[in-house]
Amino acid sequence: MSRVSKPYEIVERALELSTTDGLVVIADEQSSANLRWAGNALTTNGVTRGRTLTVIATVDGAQGTASGVVSRSAVTTDDLEPLVRAAEAAARGAGPAEDAQPLVSGVPSSPDFTDAPAETGSEVFADFAPALGDAFARARAGGRELYGFANHELTSTYLGTSTGLRLRHDQPNGTLELNAKSPDRTRSTWAGRATRDFKDVDPAAMDAELAQRLRWAERRVELPAGRYETLLPPSAVADLLIYQLWSSTARDAAEGRTVFSTPGGGTRLGETLSPLPLTLRSDPHAPGLESAPFVIAHSSGDSGSVFDNGLPLAPTDWVREGRLERLTTTRHTADLTGLPVAPGIDNLLLDGGGERSLEEMVAATSGRALLLTCLWYIREVDPATLLLTGLTRDGVYLVEDGEVVGGVNNFRFNESPVDLLSRASEAGRTEKTLPREWGDWFTRAAMPALRIPDFNMSSVSPGV
């Protein structure tokens, strides 16, 4: 056997080795670069490279089609045949796959399928690192300490199938998290950004934002648990609505297990979820939030199927002008529920709000309200209502008559994102944001701030 090392060659060779009825091969070529800092000083930096190969074999039988999935990292030429044989053995030893569908075919090949993988490296921080150093100097002079990390990843995915698909997608993914603390550690605040290339992030602007929030917290106000008018920043809105999206599988709804189910069977599709004209949508071609334009599924579940690999993705409205429009389906669950095929897409946008920035929403506040920085440790309490619980973190502020007048203790909250949409009284301007809780798994989001008249702070939290 000739030596093969290029990703497309590995995909082609794995397909050549197949002895089963169908084969899907996914080669993920990954590179990353990172910086970490603490106490206004860089602490570590590094660059990594890696490869993961996933082989999905299918075997047709009298009772249906079975599948076997095997993934391995650091795959070499000598590992290819054992990996394919392991996937085939898993398929032959399995029963019929519930989600079995004909493998996708007829999708035009990516013109760059045979090109070398895209790579990132320390050069991605060429402009960012000096600006970060300047931010350290300003923070040191201002009596605050900066902590955090910057990470950039680039994954080139090569997808080949026995039905002739040859697809490729390059996915950059950058995150920046910056935390500022007072020297005595009694005050802390956070800011995060998602980026494709670190050219659109400004450490100086983020440090100025954090400095202002630390000044707000110099005056301490203790408040009890209760319901408060609350301004949720885009990051917090993203965390809540990402979880809602993850919970919106059509099959679970049709079988009566989720907040999107109706009593006696069926789904809530067509119902109005919000009085505001909000549209919750995903679009693989959304500017600045681009994601894979076809299904990449390394495993099967109600939100994804290995048989759908390569299926083209199109812009999808999940909620349109306040009305529930789509639930996520694979081809299999679409057949089960009678709903349109609507696979998950790796970004999420909420549109249809106003033009006000979060700062303008604060200034327009009459009476008393809370301004949050972010949410943390979000967990599901009740799937039937999508009731979530979690904590506020790194800064809760008291707003009185349009001005921030002090920092407030943290809280535990109990809220459902679906219910929040029905009670939101104002949505601000949509902007790119980084979810704090789900930022390790989902980074491509654009959200407005939301004003909730009666957000439920169920108990006081001692955290900073």
Secondary structure, 3 states (H helix, E strand, C coil): CCCCCCHHHHHHHHHHCCCCCEEEEEEEEEEEEEEEEECCEEEEEEEEEEEEEEEEEEEEECCEEEEEEEEEECCCHHHHHHHHHHHHHHHHCCCCCCCCCCCCCCCCCCCCCCCCCCCCCHHHHCCHHHHHHHHHHHHHHCCCEEEEEEEEEEEEEEEEECCCCEEEEEEEEEEEEEEEECCCCCCEEEEEEEECCCCCCCHHHHHHHHHHHHHHCCCEECCCCEEEEEEECHHHHHHHHHHHHHCCEHHHHHCCCCCCECCCCCECCCCECCCCCCEEEECCCCCCCCCCCECCCCCCECCECHHHCCCECCCEEEEECCEECCCECCHHHHHHHCCCCCCCCCCEEEECCCCCCHHHHHHCCCCEEEEEEEEEEEEEEECCCCEEEEEEEEEEEEEECCEEEEEECEEEEEECHHHHHHHCCEECCCEEECCCCCCCCCCCEEECCEEEEEEEEEEEECCC
